[in-house]
Amino acid sequence: MIKKQINESVAYLKSKGFDAPEIGIVLGTGLGKLSDEIENPIEAHYNHIPFFPLATVEFHTGKLIYGTLEGKKTVVMQGRFHIYEGYDLLDVTYPVRVMHKLGIKKLFISNAAGAINLDYKKGDIMLIEDHINMQGGSPLAFKDVSQFGDRFVDMGEPYDVDMRNKIIDIAKKEGISLQKGVYVSVVGPQLETKAEYRMLKIIGADAVGMSTVPEVIVANHLKLPVVAMSVLTDECDPDNLQSVNIAEIIEIARNTEPKMIKLFRELIKSI
């Protein structure tokens, strides 16, 4: 059933002019400006794409944007889906499968996250080197998963090493401070308690968020090279915990976004 749905979604997008994109990009909270840099854009709103979920978070728009970025055909997902919106993991990752079926060869992901590692500060960018899945499930746990790839997927190196190294080199060249670390994905939408922040630090997390890991798992299932970065929008210090201000988080993400855009653009140039 899901394969048929994906084919219908892809057929609709091809009819709109989405022609063999090479790069797919998923934009996180407060990180939508990259889509403004797409040349000759074609837009498809989620509510028009057959079988697509709808973004329900007020600061997530809901559309796919296709066009050219640094000379390469690119499709940008402006607005993603989360478990906390009531979606299951098949819904959350459905767009990755659609972009893969359209033809993308590389996947870039961004998110806004909280800094568990207290050496990292608000406004830092963290290149994700590894992750911890605390969302209580897997996007591969469905009956027909073997139609798309191996049921048992090796996750020893989920984030493409070559693209990670290129981002590190680009950051050095451009003078952009870049942290590196482990991202833990939780369900949300509530933020963590002091005790939960302490636990996440103990188990090895450097940053915490509510997305990204499901999409990365599916990318690995599809043998689609993926790289991901977090914009760190708050500091999760359980001994000096401040009340969360969502407006401030979005503002920090937007202020840091130009650096992330630079990293993504230069990465596209290099591949």
C-alpha positions as CSV (number, residue, x, y, z in Angstrom):
1,M,0.0,0.0,0.0
2,I,2.7,2.5,1.0
3,K,4.6,1.9,-2.3
4,K,1.5,2.7,-4.3
5,Q,1.0,5.9,-2.2
6,I,4.6,7.0,-2.8
7,N,4.2,6.4,-6.6
8,E,1.1,8.6,-6.6
9,S,2.9,11.4,-4.7
10,V,5.8,11.2,-7.0
11,A,3.6,11.2,-10.1
12,Y,1.9,14.4,-8.9
13,L,5.2,16.1,-8.2
14,K,6.6,15.1,-11.6
15,S,3.5,16.6,-13.2
16,K,4.3,19.9,-11.4
17,G,7.8,19.9,-12.8
18,F,9.9,18.2,-10.1
19,D,12.4,16.7,-12.5
20,A,15.1,14.3,-11.1
21,P,16.4,16.3,-8.1
22,E,19.9,15.5,-7.0
23,I,19.8,17.0,-3.5
24,G,17.1,16.8,-0.8
25,I,17.0,19.2,2.1
26,V,14.9,19.1,5.2
27,L,14.6,22.4,7.1
28,G,14.0,22.6,10.8
29,T,12.4,25.0,13.2
30,G,13.2,28.6,12.3
31,L,15.4,27.5,9.4
32,G,13.2,28.2,6.4
33,K,15.2,30.9,4.6
34,L,17.3,28.5,2.5
35,S,14.3,28.0,0.3
36,D,14.4,31.6,-0.7
37,E,17.7,31.0,-2.4
38,I,16.3,28.4,-4.8
39,E,16.5,29.5,-8.4
40,N,13.4,29.1,-10.6
41,P,11.4,27.6,-7.8
42,I,8.4,25.4,-8.2
43,E,6.2,24.9,-5.1
44,A,3.9,22.1,-4.1
45,H,1.9,22.6,-0.9
46,Y,1.6,19.5,1.3
47,N,-2.2,19.6,1.2
48,H,-2.1,19.2,-2.6
49,I,0.3,16.3,-2.7
50,P,-1.5,12.9,-2.5
51,F,-1.0,11.1,0.8
52,F,1.3,13.8,2.2
53,P,0.8,14.6,5.9
54,L,0.2,18.2,6.9
55,A,2.5,20.3,9.1
56,T,0.5,21.4,12.2
57,V,3.2,23.4,14.0
58,E,2.4,27.1,13.6
59,F,6.1,28.0,12.8
60,H,6.4,25.2,10.2
61,T,5.2,26.0,6.7
62,G,4.1,23.1,4.6
63,K,5.5,22.8,1.1
64,L,8.1,21.2,-1.1
65,I,10.2,23.6,-3.2
66,Y,12.0,22.4,-6.3
67,G,14.6,24.4,-8.3
68,T,18.3,24.9,-8.7
69,L,20.9,25.6,-5.9
70,E,24.6,26.0,-6.8
71,G,23.9,24.5,-10.2
72,K,22.2,21.3,-8.9
73,K,18.6,20.3,-9.0
74,T,17.3,20.5,-5.4
75,V,14.1,19.8,-3.5
76,V,13.6,21.5,-0.2
77,M,11.2,20.3,2.5
78,Q,10.0,23.5,4.2
79,G,8.2,22.2,7.3
80,R,8.6,18.7,8.6
81,F,6.5,16.3,10.6
82,H,6.9,15.1,14.2
83,I,5.5,12.3,16.4
84,Y,4.2,15.0,18.9
85,E,1.8,16.2,16.2
86,G,0.1,12.8,16.4
87,Y,1.8,11.3,13.4
88,D,3.3,7.8,13.3
89,L,6.9,7.2,12.2
90,L,5.7,6.2,8.7
91,D,4.1,9.6,8.3
92,V,7.1,11.4,9.7
93,T,9.5,9.8,7.2
94,Y,7.1,9.6,4.2
95,P,8.6,12.7,2.5
96,V,12.1,11.1,2.6
97,R,10.8,8.1,0.7
98,V,9.1,10.4,-1.8
99,M,12.2,12.5,-2.4
100,H,14.3,9.3,-2.8
101,K,11.8,8.0,-5.4
102,L,12.1,11.4,-7.2
103,G,15.8,10.7,-7.5
104,I,17.8,12.5,-4.8
105,K,21.3,11.2,-4.3
106,K,22.1,13.1,-1.1
107,L,20.0,14.2,1.9
108,F,20.8,17.2,4.1
109,I,18.9,17.7,7.4
110,S,18.7,20.7,9.8
111,N,17.1,21.1,13.1
112,A,16.9,23.4,16.2
113,A,18.1,21.6,19.3
114,G,19.0,22.2,23.0
115,A,22.6,22.1,24.1
116,I,23.1,19.3,26.7
117,N,26.9,19.7,26.5
118,L,27.4,22.9,28.5
119,D,30.6,23.7,26.5
120,Y,28.2,24.5,23.6
121,K,26.3,27.8,23.6
122,K,23.2,29.3,22.1
123,G,23.7,30.1,18.4
124,D,26.4,27.4,17.9
125,I,26.0,24.9,15.0
126,M,26.6,21.3,15.8
127,L,27.5,18.7,13.1
128,I,25.8,15.5,14.1
129,E,28.2,12.6,14.3
130,D,25.9,10.0,15.9
131,H,22.6,9.8,17.5
132,I,20.5,8.2,20.2
133,N,16.9,7.2,19.4
134,M,14.6,7.8,22.4
135,Q,11.3,8.1,20.4
136,G,10.1,4.7,21.4
137,G,9.9,3.1,17.9
138,S,11.4,2.7,14.5
139,P,10.2,3.9,11.0
140,L,11.3,0.5,9.7
141,A,8.9,-1.4,12.0
142,F,6.2,-2.2,9.4
143,K,5.2,-5.4,7.6
144,D,6.3,-4.5,4.0
145,V,9.6,-2.8,4.9
146,S,11.6,-5.4,2.9
147,Q,10.1,-4.0,-0.3
148,F,12.3,-0.9,0.3
149,G,15.5,-2.4,1.6
150,D,17.0,-4.7,4.1
151,R,14.9,-5.1,7.3
152,F,18.0,-5.1,9.5
153,V,19.9,-1.9,8.7
154,D,23.5,-1.3,9.9
155,M,23.6,2.0,11.8
156,G,27.3,1.9,12.8
157,E,27.9,5.1,10.8
158,P,24.5,6.7,10.1
159,Y,25.9,10.1,9.0
160,D,28.0,10.1,5.8
161,V,31.6,10.5,6.7
162,D,32.7,12.1,3.4
163,M,30.1,14.9,3.7
164,R,30.8,15.4,7.4
165,N,34.5,15.9,6.6
166,K,33.7,18.3,3.8
167,I,31.5,20.4,6.2
168,I,34.4,20.5,8.7
169,D,36.7,21.7,6.0
170,I,34.2,24.3,4.8
171,A,33.6,25.6,8.3
172,K,37.4,26.1,8.8
173,K,37.7,27.8,5.4
174,E,34.8,30.2,6.1
175,G,35.7,30.9,9.7
176,I,32.5,29.3,11.0
177,S,32.7,27.8,14.5
178,L,31.4,24.2,14.3
179,Q,30.8,21.9,17.2
180,K,30.5,18.1,16.7
181,G,28.5,15.7,18.8
182,V,25.7,13.2,19.5
183,Y,22.1,14.2,19.0
184,V,19.3,12.5,21.0
185,S,15.8,12.5,19.7
186,V,12.9,12.5,22.1
187,V,9.1,12.5,21.5
188,G,8.1,15.9,23.0
189,P,6.3,18.2,22.7
190,Q,7.0,19.0,26.4
191,L,10.6,20.1,27.1
192,E,12.7,18.0,29.5
193,T,12.8,18.1,33.3
194,K,16.0,18.8,35.1
195,A,16.3,15.1,35.9
196,E,15.8,14.2,32.2
197,Y,18.6,16.6,31.1
198,R,20.9,15.0,33.6
199,M,20.0,11.6,32.3
200,L,20.6,12.6,28.7
201,K,24.0,13.9,29.6
202,I,24.9,10.7,31.4
203,I,24.0,8.5,28.3
204,G,26.2,10.6,26.0
205,A,24.0,13.2,24.4
206,D,25.4,16.6,23.4
207,A,22.1,18.0,22.1
208,V,18.5,17.1,22.3
209,G,15.6,17.6,19.9
210,M,12.3,16.1,18.6
211,S,13.1,15.2,15.0
212,T,15.8,14.1,12.5
213,V,16.6,10.5,13.8
214,P,13.6,8.9,12.0
215,E,14.5,10.5,8.7
216,V,18.2,9.4,9.1
217,I,17.1,5.9,9.8
218,V,15.0,5.8,6.7
219,A,17.8,7.4,4.6
220,N,20.2,4.6,5.8
221,H,17.5,2.0,4.9
222,L,17.4,3.5,1.4
223,K,21.2,3.7,1.2
224,L,20.9,7.4,0.8
225,P,23.9,9.3,2.1
226,V,22.7,11.8,4.8
227,V,24.3,14.6,6.8
228,A,22.6,16.7,9.6
229,M,23.3,19.8,11.6
230,S,21.7,21.3,14.7
231,V,21.4,25.0,15.4
232,L,21.7,25.1,19.2
233,T,18.9,27.5,20.4
234,D,19.0,27.0,24.2
235,E,21.3,25.8,27.0
236,C,20.0,22.8,29.0
237,D,21.8,23.3,32.3
238,P,19.8,21.5,35.0
239,D,21.5,23.5,37.8
240,N,20.6,26.9,36.2
241,L,17.5,26.0,34.1
242,Q,15.7,29.0,32.6
243,S,12.1,28.9,31.4
244,V,11.9,28.1,27.7
245,N,10.9,31.0,25.4
246,I,9.8,29.6,22.0
247,A,10.0,33.0,20.4
248,E,13.6,33.4,21.5
249,I,14.5,29.9,20.2
250,I,13.1,30.7,16.8
251,E,14.9,34.0,16.8
252,I,18.3,32.4,17.6
253,A,17.7,29.8,14.9
254,R,17.0,32.6,12.4
255,N,20.1,34.6,13.4
256,T,22.3,31.5,13.1
257,E,20.7,30.3,9.8
258,P,23.0,32.3,7.4
259,K,26.0,30.3,8.6
260,M,24.1,27.0,8.1
261,I,23.0,28.1,4.7
262,K,26.6,28.9,3.8
263,L,27.7,25.4,4.9
264,F,25.0,23.7,2.9
265,R,25.6,25.8,-0.2
266,E,29.4,25.2,-0.1
267,L,28.7,21.5,0.5
268,I,26.5,21.3,-2.6
269,K,29.2,23.0,-4.6
270,S,31.7,20.4,-3.5
271,I,29.7,17.3,-4.5
